[in-house]
Amino acid sequence: MDHYAEKFNQSLSLRHFGAHLSFPEGRKVRITLPELRPEHRGGLGSASAVNGLILSAMFDLAIGCSGALVDPSRRCATVQLSMSFERPVTGEGMRVEAEIENKTVSLIFATARVYDGEGRVCARCQGVVKISNLPWSSGGGSPAVN
C-alpha cells in the first residue's frame, strides 16, 4: 500500500491541496493537511474556518481510498457520501481518518472523521465505495494518477 499512497501523493490534486495520504497499520486511511492555507478557508463566511468544499473533498478522498485496504490492485470509486459538520475546523492543520465498517464482494461501507489540529472531531462521514474488477491501468497493483 506504500506504493499506492506514493502514487496518490505525487498527483497534482494532492500536491495542490498540500495533502498527504497514508495507510497507518494497513487498517485505515489517513489524509493530513499539515498547513491550512488561505485557499482552504472561508467556511461559515470566516477567514479562519475550513470551507466545506475542502472537507467534502478530503472525505471523498479518504472514503474512496478505503478500497486499497481491501485490494490495492483494483480500481474503486466513491458512490455515496453522507456528511455531518459538527464544529468549524480552525487552527493550523487537520487530518481525516477513514476505516472500513463492512464490505461485500463489490462494496465497501466506510466511516471517516475530520480532526482539527488539537485532535477534536469536527465532522463525520459515512460512505459507500464500489470495487471494480478492473485493475489499475498502470500495472503493478498501483493507481495511475496525474
PyMOL commands that set and color helices and strands:
alter all, ss='L'
color gray80, all
select helices_A, chain A and resi 2-9+12-17+24-26+38-40+43-45+52-64+67-70
alter helices_A, ss='H'
color red, helices_A
select strands_A, chain A and resi 20-22+29-33+74-85+94-103+107-116+121-135
alter strands_A, ss='S'
color yellow, strands_A
deselect
rebuild
show_as cartoon
